[in-house]
């Protein structure tokens, strides 16, 4: 009988370990319904057109996008083909910012990706367009930054570089690394 009890005890211990491993693996797997629920937006807007005002009632920026998806749980809003019009605090001419994709985070930081273009609306502006693949915009301070390759087109020149910081309120621009500038002959 001792052998029979020993074999039964070993079989019981083995089945207990197998049961424990199965339970542990199931506990570590995420429920697919929970994962999918996080990826569903709280609301979607098509053909978005929105004006945002500062605390003083001054127009801060205007946003147009083909599609907007807001995810409250993940604390961000995703835009398809966003177009921002940014109004500096000194009431100077606005700037237009466009991209194929954009993400607005809860701290008012916007990340724009793919074919990003910053355009001056003032016709006499020294810098007329800036092109890159990636830009970050702080809507609280109107500071734009990028660590990517930059193409700057201005009156009678084209500049290539990487890394950029622009303060739209003071109109100061810093190019981290200058690569090349090509000057065009002015038409006389």
Biotite code that builds the C-alpha atoms (Angstrom):
import biotite.structure as struc

atoms = struc.array([
    struc.Atom([0.000, 0.000, 0.000], chain_id="A", res_id=1, res_name="UNK", atom_name="CA", element="C"),
    struc.Atom([2.883, 2.366, 0.572], chain_id="A", res_id=2, res_name="UNK", atom_name="CA", element="C"),
    struc.Atom([3.791, 2.302, -3.111], chain_id="A", res_id=3, res_name="UNK", atom_name="CA", element="C"),
    struc.Atom([0.215, 2.995, -4.109], chain_id="A", res_id=4, res_name="UNK", atom_name="CA", element="C"),
    struc.Atom([0.035, 5.973, -1.719], chain_id="A", res_id=5, res_name="UNK", atom_name="CA", element="C"),
    struc.Atom([3.391, 7.243, -2.976], chain_id="A", res_id=6, res_name="UNK", atom_name="CA", element="C"),
    struc.Atom([2.316, 7.056, -6.632], chain_id="A", res_id=7, res_name="UNK", atom_name="CA", element="C"),
    struc.Atom([-1.022, 8.714, -5.801], chain_id="A", res_id=8, res_name="UNK", atom_name="CA", element="C"),
    struc.Atom([0.799, 11.489, -3.937], chain_id="A", res_id=9, res_name="UNK", atom_name="CA", element="C"),
    struc.Atom([3.193, 12.064, -6.877], chain_id="A", res_id=10, res_name="UNK", atom_name="CA", element="C"),
    struc.Atom([0.281, 12.115, -9.352], chain_id="A", res_id=11, res_name="UNK", atom_name="CA", element="C"),
    struc.Atom([-1.608, 14.569, -7.118], chain_id="A", res_id=12, res_name="UNK", atom_name="CA", element="C"),
    struc.Atom([1.440, 16.844, -6.795], chain_id="A", res_id=13, res_name="UNK", atom_name="CA", element="C"),
    struc.Atom([2.022, 16.740, -10.557], chain_id="A", res_id=14, res_name="UNK", atom_name="CA", element="C"),
    struc.Atom([-1.624, 17.594, -11.325], chain_id="A", res_id=15, res_name="UNK", atom_name="CA", element="C"),
    struc.Atom([-1.538, 20.400, -8.722], chain_id="A", res_id=16, res_name="UNK", atom_name="CA", element="C"),
    struc.Atom([1.581, 21.894, -10.379], chain_id="A", res_id=17, res_name="UNK", atom_name="CA", element="C"),
    struc.Atom([0.012, 21.622, -13.858], chain_id="A", res_id=18, res_name="UNK", atom_name="CA", element="C"),
    struc.Atom([-3.136, 23.329, -12.590], chain_id="A", res_id=19, res_name="UNK", atom_name="CA", element="C"),
    struc.Atom([-1.046, 26.103, -11.006], chain_id="A", res_id=20, res_name="UNK", atom_name="CA", element="C"),
    struc.Atom([0.883, 26.737, -14.244], chain_id="A", res_id=21, res_name="UNK", atom_name="CA", element="C"),
    struc.Atom([-2.335, 26.917, -16.287], chain_id="A", res_id=22, res_name="UNK", atom_name="CA", element="C"),
    struc.Atom([-3.915, 29.357, -13.811], chain_id="A", res_id=23, res_name="UNK", atom_name="CA", element="C"),
    struc.Atom([-0.773, 31.517, -13.712], chain_id="A", res_id=24, res_name="UNK", atom_name="CA", element="C"),
    struc.Atom([-0.645, 31.736, -17.539], chain_id="A", res_id=25, res_name="UNK", atom_name="CA", element="C"),
    struc.Atom([-4.336, 32.701, -17.757], chain_id="A", res_id=26, res_name="UNK", atom_name="CA", element="C"),
    struc.Atom([-3.886, 35.382, -15.112], chain_id="A", res_id=27, res_name="UNK", atom_name="CA", element="C"),
    struc.Atom([-1.021, 36.977, -17.097], chain_id="A", res_id=28, res_name="UNK", atom_name="CA", element="C"),
    struc.Atom([-2.982, 37.150, -20.361], chain_id="A", res_id=29, res_name="UNK", atom_name="CA", element="C"),
    struc.Atom([-4.979, 40.320, -21.021], chain_id="A", res_id=30, res_name="UNK", atom_name="CA", element="C"),
    struc.Atom([-8.594, 39.951, -21.920], chain_id="A", res_id=31, res_name="UNK", atom_name="CA", element="C"),
    struc.Atom([-8.949, 40.861, -25.641], chain_id="A", res_id=32, res_name="UNK", atom_name="CA", element="C"),
    struc.Atom([-12.169, 42.754, -24.906], chain_id="A", res_id=33, res_name="UNK", atom_name="CA", element="C"),
    struc.Atom([-10.322, 45.008, -22.434], chain_id="A", res_id=34, res_name="UNK", atom_name="CA", element="C"),
    struc.Atom([-7.535, 45.761, -24.929], chain_id="A", res_id=35, res_name="UNK", atom_name="CA", element="C"),
    struc.Atom([-10.021, 46.578, -27.694], chain_id="A", res_id=36, res_name="UNK", atom_name="CA", element="C"),
    struc.Atom([-12.051, 48.824, -25.396], chain_id="A", res_id=37, res_name="UNK", atom_name="CA", element="C"),
    struc.Atom([-8.977, 51.004, -24.779], chain_id="A", res_id=38, res_name="UNK", atom_name="CA", element="C"),
    struc.Atom([-8.471, 51.500, -28.520], chain_id="A", res_id=39, res_name="UNK", atom_name="CA", element="C"),
    struc.Atom([-12.038, 52.631, -29.223], chain_id="A", res_id=40, res_name="UNK", atom_name="CA", element="C"),
    struc.Atom([-12.279, 56.441, -29.296], chain_id="A", res_id=41, res_name="UNK", atom_name="CA", element="C"),
    struc.Atom([-14.705, 58.174, -26.954], chain_id="A", res_id=42, res_name="UNK", atom_name="CA", element="C"),
    struc.Atom([-15.935, 60.263, -29.862], chain_id="A", res_id=43, res_name="UNK", atom_name="CA", element="C"),
    struc.Atom([-15.100, 60.937, -33.510], chain_id="A", res_id=44, res_name="UNK", atom_name="CA", element="C"),
    struc.Atom([-15.538, 64.161, -35.475], chain_id="A", res_id=45, res_name="UNK", atom_name="CA", element="C"),
    struc.Atom([-15.525, 64.332, -39.259], chain_id="A", res_id=46, res_name="UNK", atom_name="CA", element="C"),
    struc.Atom([-14.670, 67.624, -41.014], chain_id="A", res_id=47, res_name="UNK", atom_name="CA", element="C"),
    struc.Atom([-13.636, 69.274, -37.734], chain_id="A", res_id=48, res_name="UNK", atom_name="CA", element="C"),
    struc.Atom([-13.562, 73.080, -37.658], chain_id="A", res_id=49, res_name="UNK", atom_name="CA", element="C"),
    struc.Atom([-12.807, 74.585, -34.240], chain_id="A", res_id=50, res_name="UNK", atom_name="CA", element="C"),
    struc.Atom([-11.708, 77.925, -32.773], chain_id="A", res_id=51, res_name="UNK", atom_name="CA", element="C"),
    struc.Atom([-9.813, 77.953, -29.462], chain_id="A", res_id=52, res_name="UNK", atom_name="CA", element="C"),
    struc.Atom([-9.600, 81.126, -27.371], chain_id="A", res_id=53, res_name="UNK", atom_name="CA", element="C"),
    struc.Atom([-7.163, 82.161, -24.639], chain_id="A", res_id=54, res_name="UNK", atom_name="CA", element="C"),
    struc.Atom([-8.193, 83.001, -21.071], chain_id="A", res_id=55, res_name="UNK", atom_name="CA", element="C"),
    struc.Atom([-8.427, 86.659, -22.088], chain_id="A", res_id=56, res_name="UNK", atom_name="CA", element="C"),
    struc.Atom([-10.857, 85.874, -24.922], chain_id="A", res_id=57, res_name="UNK", atom_name="CA", element="C"),
    struc.Atom([-8.294, 86.335, -27.693], chain_id="A", res_id=58, res_name="UNK", atom_name="CA", element="C"),
    struc.Atom([-8.300, 83.837, -30.590], chain_id="A", res_id=59, res_name="UNK", atom_name="CA", element="C"),
    struc.Atom([-5.402, 81.473, -29.857], chain_id="A", res_id=60, res_name="UNK", atom_name="CA", element="C"),
    struc.Atom([-5.628, 78.992, -32.708], chain_id="A", res_id=61, res_name="UNK", atom_name="CA", element="C"),
    struc.Atom([-8.005, 77.599, -35.279], chain_id="A", res_id=62, res_name="UNK", atom_name="CA", element="C"),
    struc.Atom([-8.052, 73.882, -36.146], chain_id="A", res_id=63, res_name="UNK", atom_name="CA", element="C"),
    struc.Atom([-9.414, 72.183, -39.236], chain_id="A", res_id=64, res_name="UNK", atom_name="CA", element="C"),
    struc.Atom([-9.063, 68.406, -39.695], chain_id="A", res_id=65, res_name="UNK", atom_name="CA", element="C"),
    struc.Atom([-10.634, 65.786, -41.909], chain_id="A", res_id=66, res_name="UNK", atom_name="CA", element="C"),
    struc.Atom([-11.085, 63.459, -38.942], chain_id="A", res_id=67, res_name="UNK", atom_name="CA", element="C"),
    struc.Atom([-10.537, 63.667, -35.201], chain_id="A", res_id=68, res_name="UNK", atom_name="CA", element="C"),
    struc.Atom([-10.608, 60.807, -32.672], chain_id="A", res_id=69, res_name="UNK", atom_name="CA", element="C"),
    struc.Atom([-10.578, 61.564, -28.941], chain_id="A", res_id=70, res_name="UNK", atom_name="CA", element="C"),
    struc.Atom([-9.299, 58.954, -26.457], chain_id="A", res_id=71, res_name="UNK", atom_name="CA", element="C"),
    struc.Atom([-9.990, 60.146, -22.891], chain_id="A", res_id=72, res_name="UNK", atom_name="CA", element="C"),
    struc.Atom([-8.531, 57.028, -21.214], chain_id="A", res_id=73, res_name="UNK", atom_name="CA", element="C"),
    struc.Atom([-5.270, 57.376, -23.162], chain_id="A", res_id=74, res_name="UNK", atom_name="CA", element="C"),
    struc.Atom([-5.227, 61.191, -22.733], chain_id="A", res_id=75, res_name="UNK", atom_name="CA", element="C"),
    struc.Atom([-4.777, 62.195, -26.377], chain_id="A", res_id=76, res_name="UNK", atom_name="CA", element="C"),
    struc.Atom([-6.651, 63.263, -29.498], chain_id="A", res_id=77, res_name="UNK", atom_name="CA", element="C"),
    struc.Atom([-5.634, 62.016, -32.947], chain_id="A", res_id=78, res_name="UNK", atom_name="CA", element="C"),
    struc.Atom([-6.123, 64.130, -36.102], chain_id="A", res_id=79, res_name="UNK", atom_name="CA", element="C"),
    struc.Atom([-6.033, 63.188, -39.773], chain_id="A", res_id=80, res_name="UNK", atom_name="CA", element="C"),
    struc.Atom([-4.816, 66.022, -42.019], chain_id="A", res_id=81, res_name="UNK", atom_name="CA", element="C"),
    struc.Atom([-4.825, 68.740, -39.358], chain_id="A", res_id=82, res_name="UNK", atom_name="CA", element="C"),
    struc.Atom([-4.446, 72.395, -40.332], chain_id="A", res_id=83, res_name="UNK", atom_name="CA", element="C"),
    struc.Atom([-3.695, 74.807, -37.500], chain_id="A", res_id=84, res_name="UNK", atom_name="CA", element="C"),
    struc.Atom([-3.794, 78.580, -37.785], chain_id="A", res_id=85, res_name="UNK", atom_name="CA", element="C"),
    struc.Atom([-1.714, 79.977, -34.916], chain_id="A", res_id=86, res_name="UNK", atom_name="CA", element="C"),
    struc.Atom([-2.270, 83.524, -33.701], chain_id="A", res_id=87, res_name="UNK", atom_name="CA", element="C"),
    struc.Atom([0.734, 85.065, -31.893], chain_id="A", res_id=88, res_name="UNK", atom_name="CA", element="C"),
    struc.Atom([0.023, 86.975, -28.688], chain_id="A", res_id=89, res_name="UNK", atom_name="CA", element="C"),
    struc.Atom([1.263, 90.279, -30.157], chain_id="A", res_id=90, res_name="UNK", atom_name="CA", element="C"),
    struc.Atom([-1.555, 90.349, -32.746], chain_id="A", res_id=91, res_name="UNK", atom_name="CA", element="C"),
    struc.Atom([0.889, 89.951, -35.624], chain_id="A", res_id=92, res_name="UNK", atom_name="CA", element="C"),
    struc.Atom([0.041, 87.914, -38.724], chain_id="A", res_id=93, res_name="UNK", atom_name="CA", element="C"),
    struc.Atom([-0.917, 84.288, -38.046], chain_id="A", res_id=94, res_name="UNK", atom_name="CA", element="C"),
    struc.Atom([1.025, 81.213, -39.145], chain_id="A", res_id=95, res_name="UNK", atom_name="CA", element="C"),
    struc.Atom([-0.478, 78.118, -40.737], chain_id="A", res_id=96, res_name="UNK", atom_name="CA", element="C"),
    struc.Atom([0.694, 74.641, -39.812], chain_id="A", res_id=97, res_name="UNK", atom_name="CA", element="C"),
    struc.Atom([-0.399, 71.546, -41.762], chain_id="A", res_id=98, res_name="UNK", atom_name="CA", element="C"),
    struc.Atom([0.466, 67.838, -41.668], chain_id="A", res_id=99, res_name="UNK", atom_name="CA", element="C"),
    struc.Atom([-0.950, 64.466, -42.615], chain_id="A", res_id=100, res_name="UNK", atom_name="CA", element="C"),
    struc.Atom([-1.180, 63.296, -38.971], chain_id="A", res_id=101, res_name="UNK", atom_name="CA", element="C"),
    struc.Atom([-1.333, 65.021, -35.630], chain_id="A", res_id=102, res_name="UNK", atom_name="CA", element="C"),
    struc.Atom([-1.707, 64.090, -31.977], chain_id="A", res_id=103, res_name="UNK", atom_name="CA", element="C"),
    struc.Atom([-2.843, 66.524, -29.284], chain_id="A", res_id=104, res_name="UNK", atom_name="CA", element="C"),
    struc.Atom([-1.923, 65.548, -25.727], chain_id="A", res_id=105, res_name="UNK", atom_name="CA", element="C"),
    struc.Atom([-3.663, 66.761, -22.551], chain_id="A", res_id=106, res_name="UNK", atom_name="CA", element="C"),
    struc.Atom([-0.799, 69.173, -21.761], chain_id="A", res_id=107, res_name="UNK", atom_name="CA", element="C"),
    struc.Atom([-1.631, 71.157, -24.971], chain_id="A", res_id=108, res_name="UNK", atom_name="CA", element="C"),
    struc.Atom([1.358, 69.693, -26.806], chain_id="A", res_id=109, res_name="UNK", atom_name="CA", element="C"),
    struc.Atom([0.772, 68.776, -30.457], chain_id="A", res_id=110, res_name="UNK", atom_name="CA", element="C"),
    struc.Atom([2.968, 66.352, -32.377], chain_id="A", res_id=111, res_name="UNK", atom_name="CA", element="C"),
    struc.Atom([2.654, 66.662, -36.156], chain_id="A", res_id=112, res_name="UNK", atom_name="CA", element="C"),
    struc.Atom([4.024, 63.996, -38.499], chain_id="A", res_id=113, res_name="UNK", atom_name="CA", element="C"),
    struc.Atom([4.385, 63.388, -42.231], chain_id="A", res_id=114, res_name="UNK", atom_name="CA", element="C"),
    struc.Atom([4.633, 66.276, -44.683], chain_id="A", res_id=115, res_name="UNK", atom_name="CA", element="C"),
    struc.Atom([4.601, 69.014, -42.073], chain_id="A", res_id=116, res_name="UNK", atom_name="CA", element="C"),
    struc.Atom([4.477, 72.557, -43.466], chain_id="A", res_id=117, res_name="UNK", atom_name="CA", element="C"),
    struc.Atom([4.631, 75.836, -41.542], chain_id="A", res_id=118, res_name="UNK", atom_name="CA", element="C"),
    struc.Atom([3.553, 78.780, -43.718], chain_id="A", res_id=119, res_name="UNK", atom_name="CA", element="C"),
    struc.Atom([3.666, 82.509, -43.008], chain_id="A", res_id=120, res_name="UNK", atom_name="CA", element="C"),
    struc.Atom([0.487, 84.369, -43.910], chain_id="A", res_id=121, res_name="UNK", atom_name="CA", element="C"),
    struc.Atom([2.274, 87.727, -43.978], chain_id="A", res_id=122, res_name="UNK", atom_name="CA", element="C"),
    struc.Atom([3.290, 88.318, -47.634], chain_id="A", res_id=123, res_name="UNK", atom_name="CA", element="C"),
    struc.Atom([6.476, 90.250, -46.715], chain_id="A", res_id=124, res_name="UNK", atom_name="CA", element="C"),
    struc.Atom([7.750, 87.676, -44.225], chain_id="A", res_id=125, res_name="UNK", atom_name="CA", element="C"),
    struc.Atom([11.454, 86.822, -44.574], chain_id="A", res_id=126, res_name="UNK", atom_name="CA", element="C"),
    struc.Atom([10.651, 83.132, -43.999], chain_id="A", res_id=127, res_name="UNK", atom_name="CA", element="C"),
    struc.Atom([7.726, 81.961, -46.069], chain_id="A", res_id=128, res_name="UNK", atom_name="CA", element="C"),
    struc.Atom([7.616, 78.168, -45.594], chain_id="A", res_id=129, res_name="UNK", atom_name="CA", element="C"),
    struc.Atom([9.244, 75.521, -43.450], chain_id="A", res_id=130, res_name="UNK", atom_name="CA", element="C"),
    struc.Atom([9.015, 71.845, -44.407], chain_id="A", res_id=131, res_name="UNK", atom_name="CA", element="C"),
    struc.Atom([9.901, 68.770, -42.340], chain_id="A", res_id=132, res_name="UNK", atom_name="CA", element="C"),
    struc.Atom([8.672, 65.296, -41.368], chain_id="A", res_id=133, res_name="UNK", atom_name="CA", element="C"),
    struc.Atom([8.067, 65.973, -37.678], chain_id="A", res_id=134, res_name="UNK", atom_name="CA", element="C"),
    struc.Atom([7.258, 69.013, -35.521], chain_id="A", res_id=135, res_name="UNK", atom_name="CA", element="C"),
    struc.Atom([6.164, 69.570, -31.932], chain_id="A", res_id=136, res_name="UNK", atom_name="CA", element="C"),
    struc.Atom([4.004, 72.547, -31.011], chain_id="A", res_id=137, res_name="UNK", atom_name="CA", element="C"),
    struc.Atom([3.306, 73.855, -27.531], chain_id="A", res_id=138, res_name="UNK", atom_name="CA", element="C"),
    struc.Atom([-0.084, 75.587, -27.768], chain_id="A", res_id=139, res_name="UNK", atom_name="CA", element="C"),
    struc.Atom([0.430, 77.313, -24.400], chain_id="A", res_id=140, res_name="UNK", atom_name="CA", element="C"),
    struc.Atom([3.619, 79.123, -25.442], chain_id="A", res_id=141, res_name="UNK", atom_name="CA", element="C"),
    struc.Atom([3.414, 79.044, -29.295], chain_id="A", res_id=142, res_name="UNK", atom_name="CA", element="C"),
    struc.Atom([6.874, 77.454, -29.416], chain_id="A", res_id=143, res_name="UNK", atom_name="CA", element="C"),
    struc.Atom([7.535, 75.044, -32.274], chain_id="A", res_id=144, res_name="UNK", atom_name="CA", element="C"),
    struc.Atom([10.426, 72.591, -32.188], chain_id="A", res_id=145, res_name="UNK", atom_name="CA", element="C"),
    struc.Atom([11.843, 69.723, -34.206], chain_id="A", res_id=146, res_name="UNK", atom_name="CA", element="C"),
    struc.Atom([14.986, 67.625, -34.153], chain_id="A", res_id=147, res_name="UNK", atom_name="CA", element="C"),
    struc.Atom([14.530, 66.444, -37.748], chain_id="A", res_id=148, res_name="UNK", atom_name="CA", element="C"),
    struc.Atom([15.844, 67.648, -41.116], chain_id="A", res_id=149, res_name="UNK", atom_name="CA", element="C"),
    struc.Atom([14.397, 71.065, -41.991], chain_id="A", res_id=150, res_name="UNK", atom_name="CA", element="C"),
    struc.Atom([13.891, 72.894, -45.306], chain_id="A", res_id=151, res_name="UNK", atom_name="CA", element="C"),
    struc.Atom([13.306, 76.651, -44.985], chain_id="A", res_id=152, res_name="UNK", atom_name="CA", element="C"),
    struc.Atom([12.128, 78.650, -47.974], chain_id="A", res_id=153, res_name="UNK", atom_name="CA", element="C"),
    struc.Atom([12.261, 82.412, -47.819], chain_id="A", res_id=154, res_name="UNK", atom_name="CA", element="C"),
    struc.Atom([12.497, 85.452, -49.987], chain_id="A", res_id=155, res_name="UNK", atom_name="CA", element="C"),
    struc.Atom([15.259, 84.668, -52.469], chain_id="A", res_id=156, res_name="UNK", atom_name="CA", element="C"),
    struc.Atom([16.818, 81.808, -50.456], chain_id="A", res_id=157, res_name="UNK", atom_name="CA", element="C"),
    struc.Atom([16.428, 78.142, -49.512], chain_id="A", res_id=158, res_name="UNK", atom_name="CA", element="C"),
    struc.Atom([18.063, 76.830, -46.340], chain_id="A", res_id=159, res_name="UNK", atom_name="CA", element="C"),
    struc.Atom([18.714, 73.240, -45.268], chain_id="A", res_id=160, res_name="UNK", atom_name="CA", element="C"),
    struc.Atom([19.471, 72.155, -41.726], chain_id="A", res_id=161, res_name="UNK", atom_name="CA", element="C"),
    struc.Atom([18.339, 70.057, -38.813], chain_id="A", res_id=162, res_name="UNK", atom_name="CA", element="C"),
    struc.Atom([16.863, 70.911, -35.471], chain_id="A", res_id=163, res_name="UNK", atom_name="CA", element="C"),
    struc.Atom([14.631, 73.936, -35.126], chain_id="A", res_id=164, res_name="UNK", atom_name="CA", element="C"),
    struc.Atom([13.085, 76.066, -32.386], chain_id="A", res_id=165, res_name="UNK", atom_name="CA", element="C"),
    struc.Atom([10.653, 78.858, -33.270], chain_id="A", res_id=166, res_name="UNK", atom_name="CA", element="C"),
    struc.Atom([8.927, 81.205, -30.847], chain_id="A", res_id=167, res_name="UNK", atom_name="CA", element="C"),
    struc.Atom([6.006, 82.647, -32.810], chain_id="A", res_id=168, res_name="UNK", atom_name="CA", element="C"),
    struc.Atom([5.409, 85.339, -30.191], chain_id="A", res_id=169, res_name="UNK", atom_name="CA", element="C"),
    struc.Atom([8.909, 86.838, -30.410], chain_id="A", res_id=170, res_name="UNK", atom_name="CA", element="C"),
    struc.Atom([9.510, 85.709, -34.019], chain_id="A", res_id=171, res_name="UNK", atom_name="CA", element="C"),
    struc.Atom([12.860, 84.195, -33.037], chain_id="A", res_id=172, res_name="UNK", atom_name="CA", element="C"),
    struc.Atom([14.076, 81.118, -34.875], chain_id="A", res_id=173, res_name="UNK", atom_name="CA", element="C"),
    struc.Atom([17.030, 78.929, -33.956], chain_id="A", res_id=174, res_name="UNK", atom_name="CA", element="C"),
    struc.Atom([18.399, 76.354, -36.389], chain_id="A", res_id=175, res_name="UNK", atom_name="CA", element="C"),
    struc.Atom([20.454, 73.783, -34.476], chain_id="A", res_id=176, res_name="UNK", atom_name="CA", element="C"),
    struc.Atom([22.588, 72.641, -37.400], chain_id="A", res_id=177, res_name="UNK", atom_name="CA", element="C"),
    struc.Atom([22.952, 74.625, -40.608], chain_id="A", res_id=178, res_name="UNK", atom_name="CA", element="C"),
    struc.Atom([23.818, 72.500, -43.645], chain_id="A", res_id=179, res_name="UNK", atom_name="CA", element="C"),
    struc.Atom([23.455, 74.714, -46.701], chain_id="A", res_id=180, res_name="UNK", atom_name="CA", element="C"),
    struc.Atom([21.863, 77.937, -47.915], chain_id="A", res_id=181, res_name="UNK", atom_name="CA", element="C"),
    struc.Atom([21.156, 78.626, -51.574], chain_id="A", res_id=182, res_name="UNK", atom_name="CA", element="C"),
    struc.Atom([20.522, 82.228, -52.575], chain_id="A", res_id=183, res_name="UNK", atom_name="CA", element="C"),
    struc.Atom([18.455, 83.063, -55.640], chain_id="A", res_id=184, res_name="UNK", atom_name="CA", element="C"),
    struc.Atom([19.222, 85.987, -57.843], chain_id="A", res_id=185, res_name="UNK", atom_name="CA", element="C"),
    struc.Atom([16.677, 88.730, -57.230], chain_id="A", res_id=186, res_name="UNK", atom_name="CA", element="C"),
    struc.Atom([14.672, 89.726, -60.287], chain_id="A", res_id=187, res_name="UNK", atom_name="CA", element="C"),
    struc.Atom([15.478, 93.298, -61.271], chain_id="A", res_id=188, res_name="UNK", atom_name="CA", element="C"),
])
